[in-house]
């Protein structure tokens, strides 16, 4: 450990935000004084997301200006000191980061502290090297355990960068391998150097962890404190972990297994789960077992709880809880481990530990409102102290009490080390019988991620062992380059950071109902004395009165603030991990309403899925990473001047194409770039106009015509001329053209599939039908009316009836694919006979007429939907609603949009990105006009 240590001079002068102090203590005292004054201001405390806690508790956690357990009042100064003003002439010239990232979690820094969701810091380093340069200011508004801050600092560590496959030259330039004409060329992308991270999170537990990750104390001081605390606690309370070996020798307990006790539904006799459900001979956990008293055969679900009553000194009343008994002790004599059933001596030790007085400082707080937080009310675990055995409470309390004598940053890290042990110290800690049977891995697995589930077999760990081991993990993760990042506790939808001062944003926000962070963090935060203000928590949580609409609105607030503080022309990366289309659309809609434009979506493989990803059949193993940009100021200025004219359409498209990757490669093969699909570009343009409350001046077909006239098309993708040249070079080296994937789920995607099919192969109805039928299958949206193939063909395509010359689209296909038809004129009878009744994609002029005819039919049907007063629409055509919403928007008829939205099922609205955008903007405009 000595090679990791750094020495510090206790009274050495320190600089902070341009000021010089005689010591760290003087710096801390100065800023704590300023923070204490702020806390007395009611307006300061009334900020959105301000945590719940007394001034004393907030000040005790804080180390300003680096960290405050409330909104950090110094962030304005931080950004002004480290940042730079937006320079419209600076061209970073960055395309989005398009490579899929695979980064494992087996890293000492990553594992130093557990949190519900974490992006590996080395994965974030890749994004920072791509989008930023040394000295840039980075923002993460959902920082969790602070990995973005760690990554920002490790950009200054050439050895870490080298492990990611980059090269660092003598001048500090970071080089990335690129393939060019079959050769590997190393091109500079960035430089070694620290980035300044500004981190915030709503949860005090999260920011406390982030602070200790990013602003650790000198290692030798922490290491010395751990040894002193463990030695003293061992001397005074070590008897609680002593047991007797068969030869009378004293053993030291490693862990104790506790088992639920049930009552037999037949004879009411007590049934110890450990005794009946574990078949020790066959080494398996039984689904069905017999009562030891009456031999009644039963399953666990048939059992009723056995209960025990006791006096709760913290609450001053008697309580009833589900009964549990110790059933196994794992202990060591010297270096050898043994196991035994608890004997009278062991039970007496447990009784003495339970009767020993526990300090009143131990939090005995009612678990917060929430389905997850109060899931264990039914077994009598209603307050925070109920989640620990009394022996464990004694040891935790003693460690925290002893830590108070150390300097603040050492004390803070000691407390974090204890808190991280909660995963194996609470009654939620799982004892895995299968692992215990086969001895292949350790049976103690800690709590189940994402839930406060209490298992029937629990492992009570030796607190001193767990604390010492966690401290060793923290020591192994120490890196002297990680220090002095700036962290705030509060709502990311209301920031004090100045406009246009941030160079890059990385966000890993909550996604829908995946995890209720405030409920899961409540145990940690009860020991800190400062808890999350869940009012502004961006989650779906019925217990807190938040559905998908509330989630989307909160995310929109946060994205708007991100848009406000980000410099124009710069990037934001958003990690997404949720399999529900409705949550995906909520994020997309929130991004677009905030003013961001999506340019790329790639994968982030963490290599080890979260609990839900591993156990849920529908869960994704890879997270998606959204790359979105804030358009440069010039585009906004020009849009304001032209007032949303047709020229604004092409200005947006030209600007947008410039932000898109020219080439995407995977395993040496070209990939289709979805964002260059003409239909996706049209959708991005429409969203841009909607956000600016301006009618879209072009129809879809007019837009497609304009694209063809103004830009270059390659393999179904649209490019700027200079981008097309780069793509052509790569295309010449590729074995085949990239393939676009189409998934048919509604009428619009069915039309797109037909368009792609008939463009390649003009066909008769009989030829199209089998392939179309196979596409329109299980993936069809629940409430979407299934159209007839004949109707889709008639409304969107043309059929050659055998009269006149054969259309060039059909002629080209037949003459290429049929030898006997090559070289024939378009009026040749043989060619006409083969071409008769084939459907084909019309040329632009006729396609425009078809589109107008189809839109009139859609709007006529929309009027029928409107006239269905008071009736819910169980089945409908999304294309009708889209056309109607678009027309109503242009007429500023927001009431019609909202009224029709209320007639369709909530899930249908939330799962359609286009409808959701019209609806959400209509609500916004109605509220603004009220």
N, C-alpha and C positions, 0 to 999 in steps of 0.2 A: 504493500500500500504506500510505502514511502515515496516511490517514484511518482505517485499521483499528487503528493502533497504540494501545497504552495504556502509560502510564508508571507505573513503580513505584519506590518508595523502597527501596533495598536493605536498609536497617536500620530500616525503619518497624515499629512494634509491630503484632503481628497477634493476633487472637482466634481461638480454636479450642476448641469444646466448652466454652465458659464460662471458659476460661483465657486469660490474656494472656501473650504471649511477646515478647521484644525484637525478634525478626525471624523470617522464615520459616526460616532456618537453625536458629535456636534451637528453634522448634517441631518441626522435622524431627528434630533431634538428640534431643530429649526422647522423642518417640514411638518412634524407632528403638531407643533404649536399652531401652524397655519391651518392644518386639517381640523384641529380641535375647534378653532374659531368658526370654520365653515360648518361644522356639525351643529353649532348653535343657531344657525340661520334656518328658519322654517322653510324658506324657499328652496334651499339646497336639499333638505330632507324630503321635500315634496316631489322630487324628480321621479320620472317614470322608472320603475324597476329598482328603486332604492330598497336595499335589503332590510330585513327586520332584525333589529338588534340595538342594544344600548350603545351610547357613545363610547363607553369604556371598552366594550367588547370589540367594536370596530377599530378603535385606536390600538388595542392590544394585538390585533391581527396585522395591522398595516405597517408598511415600511416606506413612507412617501419620500420622494415622488415615484419610486419604482413600483410601489404597490399600495393600493388602498382597498379595503374591504367594503367600499361603497363607490359611487361614481368618482373617478379620479379628477380632482379639480385642477390638476397640473398638466393635463394632456395638451391643452392649448399651448402652453409654454414648451412642452416636449417637442411637439411637431414643428413649432416655429423655430426652435433651436436647431434641430437636426434636419428639418426638411428644406425644400427650396420652392420658390414660387413657380407656378406653372409657366412654362415657356412654350408658346405656340409654335415657335420656329424649330424646336427640338423634335427630330424625327427618330423614334426608336426603331421603326421599321420592323416590328415584330409580327410574325404570324402566330396563330395559337399553337400551344404545345400539343402536338397531335399523337405522340407515341403513347401506347398503352404502357402503364407503369406497373411493375410487379416488385413489391418490396415486402420482405418478411418482417415478423415481429420479434425474431430472436436477436434482440439487441439489448445491451446492458442499460442504455439510456431509456429505451422504450419501456423496459420491464421494471425500471426503478420504482414506479408507482402505477397502480392499476386505475383505470377509469372506464366508464361504460362503453364509450366509443373513442377510438384514437386512430388518427392517420399516422403511419410511421414517419418520423421526422426526416428520414433519408428520402422518402418519396417527395416531401415538400421541398427539400433542397433542390431537387431537379426542376421544380416549377420556378423557384426563386432564381436559379442560375439562368433559366430561359428568359424570364420577364424582367429581371432587375439587374442593377449594377451596385457596386459597393457604395454605401452611404444612403441608399434609397430607404424610404420609410414604408414599412409594410403594415397592413392592418388585418387583424383577425377578430371578427365580432362575435364568434362562437368558439372561443379559444379552448374550452375544455381544459385539459391538463397542460396546455401551453406548448404543444409540439411545434407550432409555427415560430414561436420565439426561439426555441432551441435550434430549429433549422436556419433561421436568420443568422444566428451567431456562428453556426458550423460552416456557413459559407466562407468563413475566414480561415477554415482549417483545410489546408491542401491535402492532408492525408485522408480526411473523410471524403473529400471530393473525388480523390483517386479511386476509392473503393467503389464508386458508382459507375466506373467505366469511362470517366473523363480523363484527360491529360491536363497537367498544369505545367506551363513552360517557365523559363527562368524569370520572365518579367511578370509572372503572376496571372497570365491570361489562361482562361479555362477553354480547352479545346474539345470539340465533340466530333465523333466519327460520322462521316457522311459517305454514302456510296455515289460515285460519279463515274459513269462509263465502265463499271465493273471494278473500279479502283476505290480503295478506302482513303478518303481525304479528311484530314483533321482541320476543322474550321473553328476559329475563335467565336464563342457565344457570350462570354461574360468574363469576369475577373474575380480572383480571390479577394475577399474582403467582407467585413461585417455589414449586415443590413440592420436597421433599427426597427424593431417590432413594437407595435402598439397593440396590446391584447385586451379584450374585454369579454366578459361572460356574465350572465344573469346570476349564476350560482356562486355564492361565497366559497363553497367547497372546491369548485373547479378553479377559481382564481387563486385560492390558497395553494393548491397543488402547483398551478402554473408559476406562481411566485417562487416557490421553493425549487422548482426545476430550473428557473431562469435566473435566480439571484441567490445561489447557494452560499453558505458561509465557508470560511477556510476549512479544508477537510480535516486537518489535524485537530482542530477545536471540536468538531463534530464527533470524530472518532474517540477522542479522549472523554467527552461527555457521555457517550454511549457506554463505554467501559465502566465509568464511575457509577452510572445509574444502575446498570445491570448488577454490579458487584454489591451495591448497597441494598437493592431490592432483594437480591438473593440471600443476603445475610438476615434481613428482617422478615421476609415473607417466603423464603425458599421452602419452609416446612409444608406449605400448601401443595407442593409438588413432590413430596417424598412418599415412598411406598416401601413395603418390606418384600425382599426376595425370599424364595423358599429356604435359603440357608441363613436367613436372618440379616443378610447384608442390606444396606439402605440403597434403594434404587431411586432414580430421578424420572418422574413422569414426563413423557413426551406428549402424549395426548390421551384423552379419555373419551370413549364412545358412549353417547347417551341414546336410549331407545324410547320411542313412544310406548305408552301402555294403553291398551284398549280394554273394553268389556265385551265378553262373549254375548252375542244376541240371544243365545239359547239358555245358558245357565248363569249369565251375569258375572262369571268369574273373571279375574284379571288376566289379560293376555299380553305378555311382553313381546313386542313385535320381533325383537332380535332372536328370541328363543324359538318362535314358531315359523317365521318367514325365511330364515336362513337355514338351508340344508347343508350342514358342515361336511357331511359325508360325500355328497355329490357336488359340493362347492357351487351352489347356485341359489338365487333368490326365487322363492316359490310364489306363484300367482295365487294358489289355493293351499290352505293348510288347516290343521285340526286344532281345536281347543285342547289345551293340556288337561282340562278338568273333566269335560264331558265328551270329548272326541268329535264334537260337531264340526263338520267341514265348512269352511267359509273362505271368502276372499277379503282383502283389505277394505274394499268398498262396503262390505256388509257390517263392519265393526263400528261401534260407538266408542267415544272417548271415555277414558277413566279420568277422574278429576281429583285435584288436591287443593286444599285451602291453606292459606298462610297470611300472616300479617305483613303488609307492605309498609315498612317504616318511612319510606320516602313519601308515600301518599297518605299515610296515617290512617289506613283502613285495611280491612281484610279483603283479599282478592281470591278468585278461583281461577286456576289455570289447568290446562291439559297436563296430565301426569307423565313424567319422564323418570327413567332410572338409569344410573350408570351401569354398563354391562361389560365393558372391556377397558383395560388399562394397558397402554403400550409404554414401556419404561426401559431405562438403560442402567446397567451396572457397569461402570467403566465405559468401554466402547462397545459393549455387547448389548443388543436389544432383546427384550423378553415381552411376553404378553400374559395377562392373567385376568380372571374374573375379579372384580373388586371384592375385597374381604372386609371384615369388621373394622380393621385398622383404617382402610381406605374410606369407608363410609363415615368413620369418626372424623377423619381429616376434612372431608367435604362438609360435614355438619359444623365443625369448628369454623371453617372458612365462611360458611353462610351466616353464622351468628356473630362474626366479628363486625365491629362497627365500620360502616362505609361512610366516607366523607360526604357531607351535604352538598359539596360542589358537583357531585355526579349529576348529570342532567337526568331528570325524571319528568320528561315532557310528554304530553299527549301527542301521539302520532298525528301528523297533519291530515286534513281532509283529503280523501282520495281513495280510489278503489285499490290501488297497490299499497299505499301507506297503511291502510287499515284492513288489509286482507287477513291479518292474523288476530283481529279483534275476537274472532270466534273461538280462539284457543286461549284467550286471556292475555295475549301480548298486546296491550293497549298503549303502553308508554315506552319511551326509548330505553330505559334501563332494563326492561323485560327481555330485551334481545341478547342479554349476556348472563352467564352464570355469575353468582355472587363472588366466586373466587376470581373470575376474570375481571370483574369490576374492581376488586381490591388492587390487582396488579396494574391495570391501566391507570387507575387513579394515582397510585404511588409513582409511576413513571412520569406522569404529567406534573405531579407535585414537585418531584425532584428536578424536572427540567426548568422550573421557574428561576433557578439561581443563575442560569447561564444568560449570556448576552442575547439580544432579541433574535438575530438571524439564526443562531444555533438553536435557540428554544423553538423557533418556528419549524425548523427541519426535524427536530426531535418529535414534535407534535405530529408532523406529517407522517413520519415513520410509524408512529403508533396507529394513526388513523388508517394507514394502508393495510395494517394487520387485521382490520375489522373483517376482511373477507374470510379470514380463518378463525377469528375469535368470537364471532356472534353465533347464535343458535341456528343461523342459516347455513353454517359451514357443513358441507356434505361429507358423509363417510360413505365411500363407494365399496360396497361389499364385494362385487366381482373382482376389483383390483386387489382387495385384501385376500381373496381366495387364491388368486394365481400368483400373487407376489411380484408381478411383472412391473407394476408401477405403484407409486405411493397411493394409499387409499384416501388421503385427505385432499379434497379438491376445492375448498373454499365455497363461497356462495355462488348461486346460479346467476349469471349475468342477466341484467335487465328485469329482475324481479326480486321481491322480498320473501320468496318462498321459504318456508321452514320444513325441512325434510323429516322423515320419521326416524332416521338414523343420523345423529349429529356428532361432529368431531370437535371436542373442546381442546384446543391447542394450549400448550404451555406458553403463556404470554411472554416470558423472558426469552424463550427460544425464538419465538416468532419475531420479536422486536430486534433481537441481535442479528438474526438472519436478514431481515429487511434492511437494517442499517448497513450490513455488509454489501447488499445489492446496491444501495445508494452510493456507497464508497466506490464500488467498481465502476459506477456510471459517471463518476466525477470527471469533468473536463474543464480546465482552467479558462478556456475561451468562452465558456457560458456564464455570462453575468450581465447585470444591469440592463434588463429589458423593462418595459413599462406596462403595467397591468391595472385594469380598472374593473370594478364590479358594478354592473348595471345593465340597462336596456340598450341594445344596439340600435333600436329605433329612435333613440334620442341621444345624440353624441355632442360633445363640446369641441370637437375637432374642427378647425377652420375649413372652409370650402376649398376644393381642388388642391389639396396638399399631400395626398397619399399617392404613392407610386404604383402600388400593387396591392390587391386584396385576395386573401385565401380564406374561404369559409367552408366549414363542415357543420351546417346547421342541423337542428332537429328535423326529422322527417315524419310529419303526421303523428300517428299514435305509436310509432316504434318504441319510444322510451319516454317515460315521464320522469325527467331528470330531477325536478324539485322533490318528488316523493322518494326517489331512490337516494338522494343526497341528504335527506332529512336527518338520518342517524349521524352522519359525519358532522353536519352543521350544528346539531344540538350540542355537540362537544365544543364546537368553536364559539357558540353563543351568538352566531349571526346566521340567519336562515334566508332562503330564497323568497323574494316577493313574486309569487307565482302569477300575479295578475297579468304580467306582460310576457309570460313564458309562451314561446311560439311552438305549441304542441296541440294535437287533438286530444282532448281529455274531457269526457262527459262529466266526470266528477267535478270538474272546475268550470263547467258550462261552456266548453270550447269544442265546436265542431270544425269541419273543414273550412267553412267560410271564415271563422275567426282565426284559424291557423294562417290562411292565405293573407288576410288583412295584416296580421302581425309580421309575416314574412315580407310583405310589400313595404311596410314601414322600415324594416331593417335594410332592405335592398335600396330603398330611396335614400336613406342616410349614406349607405355605401356609395351610391351614385353621386351624391352631393360632395363627399370628401375626396373622391377619386379624381385624379387629373384627367382631362379629356384625352382620348386616344390611348388610354391605358387599360389594363386587363384585370378581370376578376375571375378567379377559379372557384367553382362551387362543387363540392363533392355531394353526390346523391346516392342514398342507399334505402330504397323502398320499392317494393314490387307492385304497388297499387298505381294504376293509371291516373286515378283522381289526384293523388299526391304529386305525381310527376307533373300533371297539368297545373296544379296549384303553384308549384315552383316556377314553371315556365311562364305562367301568367304574371306572377309577382315580379319576375325579372323584367318582363317586357313593360309592365306598368311603371316600373321604376326608371325605365329609360335605357336599360341594357339591351344589347343585341347578341344573341347566341351565335357563335361562329364555329364551334366544334364540340363534339361529345366523344370522349374516349373512356377507356376502362382503367380502374385502379384495383389491382389484385393484391389484397393484404396477405394472401397465402394461407391465412388461418381465419376462417369465417367466425363471425360473432355467434353467440348461442342460437339466435334465430336463424342465421344463415346456415348453420349446420343441421338443425333439427326440423326446419320447415321445408316442405317439398316445393313450395312456390318461391322460396327465398333465393335471392341472387348471390352467387359466390363472389362476384366482382362488383365493386361500387362503380358508378358512372361519374365521370368528371366533366362538368360543363365549363367550357371556356367562353366567357362573354366579355364584350368590350363596351366601354363608354365612348360613343362617337366623338370625334374631334370637334372642337368648338366651331370650326369653319362650316361644318355641315349644318349645325344648329342655326348659325347666323344666316346662311344662305336660305335655309328653309323658312325662316321668319320673313325674309325679304320677298321670296317668291310666293308665299302664302299657300303652299300646298298645291302648286300647279303640276302639270305633267313633267316639267323640267325637274321638279323636286323628286319625282319618282326615280328618274334616271341618275340624279345626283346621289340619292341614297344607294341605289344599286351599285353604282361605280365605287362609292366609298366602301360599301359592305364587301364587295368582291375583293377589295384590297386587303381586308382583314382575314380573308379565308386562306387556308393552306392551298398551295398550288398542287402539291403532291402528298398522298398518304401511302405509306408502304407498310406491309405486314409480311414478315417472313420472306422478303424479297419480291413479293407480288404487289402490284398496284391495287389500291382499294378505291371503291366508288366513294366520292366525297358527298355525303348526303346534303350538306348545306349548299352545294352548288347545283342541286336539282332545281330546275326552273320553278316548280311548284312550291318548294320550300322558300326560295327567294321571294316569290310572290307573297307568301304568308308573312315573312319578316317585314316586307314593305308595308303590307296592310296594318300590321301591328304598330309600326312606326307612325303611320298616319292616324290611327285610332288614338294612340297615346297623346298626340298633339291636337286631338279633337277637330280633325280636318277630314272631310269626305275623301274617299279614295277616288282619284280622277280617272282611273282606267279599269276596264273589266279584265277578267283573267285572260281572255283571248287577245285583247288589245295589248296586254302586258307581254304575252308570249311573242306576239309579232314584233314588238319593240325590242325585246331581248335579241331575237334573231338578227335584227337590222343593226344593232349597236355593239354587240359583243360576240365573242368567239365561242363556238360550241364544240366540245370534244367528248365523245362517248356518253352523251346525255347530260353533260355538265357544262356550266357557263363560266367563262374565264375573261379576264382582261387580256388584251393582246399580248402583253409582255409575260403574263402568267401562262398563256397558251403555248408560248415558245418553250418555257421551262417544262411544261407538261409533255409537249411533243418529244423532247429529248428523253425523258424518262419512259415515255410510251414506246419509243423505238427500242429500248433495252428490255422491255417486258415481253414475256411469252404470249400474253393475251390481255385483252381489254378488261378493265374492272367490271364486275357484274353488280347491277343494282338489285337489291332485295325488296320485293313488294309483299306486304302482308295484307290480305283482304279482310277487313273487319266491318266496313260500312259501304254505303253507296258510292261515296267519293273514291275510296280506295279500289272499289270494284271497277269504276270507270278508268282509273289510272292503270289497273291491270290490263283491261281491254285495250287501252291506248298503246301500252307497251307491246302487247301480243299482236295487235293488228298492224302496228307500224312495221314490225319485223315480218309479218306473215298475213297479208289480207286473206280472209277466210270466209267460208259460208257459215251459216248458223250451225249446221250439223258438225262442222269442224271445230268451231269455238266451244260448243256446249260441254263436251266432256271435261276439258281443262278448266273451264269456268266453274262448273259444278264442284270440282275437287277443291277449288280455292275457297268457295263460299261454304265453309264448314263450321267446325266447332268454335272458331275464333270470332264468329259474327257477334256484334254487340247485342246485348240482351233486348233493348227496347227499340232497336232499329228495324224498320220494316224491310223485309227482303224484297228487292225489286226483281222483276222478271227480266231475263236476259234479252228477250225481244224488245222490251221497252227501253232498256239501256242502249241497245244498238240503234234503235230508231231515233232516240233523243240526242245522241252524241256522235254518231258516225253516219257515213253514206254507204248505200248499197248500189252496186252496178247492176242495172236491170237488163243489160244486153243491148241497149240502144246507144248509138253513137260510138265514138272512139273509146277504147279501154283507158281508164284513168292511168296516169303515169305511175302512181303508187303501185297499182296492181301489175301494170306492164313490167315494171322493174323487177318485181318479185318473181313473176312467172318466167320471164326470159332468163333470169339468173338460175332458177332452180329446176327448170324443165328443159332438157336438151332439145326436144323436138319443137319447142316454141321460141328458140333463140333466133334473133335476126328478123322476126316478123314485125310488120307494121301494126300500129295500134288499131287499124280497122280490119285486120285479117280475121276472117270468120273462125278459124281454128283458135285464135287467141281469145276472141270474144266469147266463144262457147265455154272455154276453160275459166274465163273471168266472170261469167254470169253468176249473179247472186252472192258475190263476195263482198263482204263489208271491209271498209278501209277508212283510214284516218284522213279527213278532208284537208285540203290546203287552207292556209290561213284565212283567205277571204270568205270561203264557204263555212269554215269553222266558226267565224264570227257570227254569221247569220244563224247557225244552229244554236250557238250559245244564247243569243238574244231570244230565240224561240223557246229554248228550254227554261230560261229565267222567267219568262212570262208565265209559263206553266207552273213553275215552282211558286211564284208569288200568288197565283190564283189559288193554289192549294193552301198556301199560308193564310189566306183570308178565311178559308174554311176552318183552320185551326183556331183563328181568332174568334170566330163566331160560335165556337163550341163553349158557350158560357158555363162556367161553374163545373166543367168536366175535366178530370185528369186525363191526359193523353197516355194511354198505356203503350201504344205502338205508333211510331211516326217515322218520318224521313228526316234525317239530320240535314240533308241538302236543302229541304224546304225551310227548316228553321234557320239555317245559315243564310240563305238568300233573303228571308224575311227580316232577320236581325240586321243584316247589312243595309237593306233599304230603309228600315226604321231609323237606323243610326244616322244615315245621310240626311233624313228629314228631321233629326233631333227628336224623334218620337221615342224617348227613353221609356215611357210608361208602357208602351206595347212590348218592348223587349223584356221588361221586368215581369209583366203580366203573363206572357207566354212561358217564360222561364219557370214560373210558379206552377204551370200546368204539367210540366214533365217531371219524371222522377229525379230526385236530387242526384243520384249516382250518374244518371245520363248526362246531366249538366256538368258535373264535376269531371267527368271522364272525356269531355270533348273540349280540346284546347281553344278552338275558334269560338264556340258558343260561350264558353266561360269568359273569354276576353271581352266579347260584346256586352255580356251581362254585367260583369264587374265594372266596366267603364260606365255603363248606363247608371248603375247604382251611384257611382262617384259623381256623375254629372247631376243626377237628381238631388243628391245631398248638397252639392255646391249651389244649385239653383234655389234650394229651399230657403 
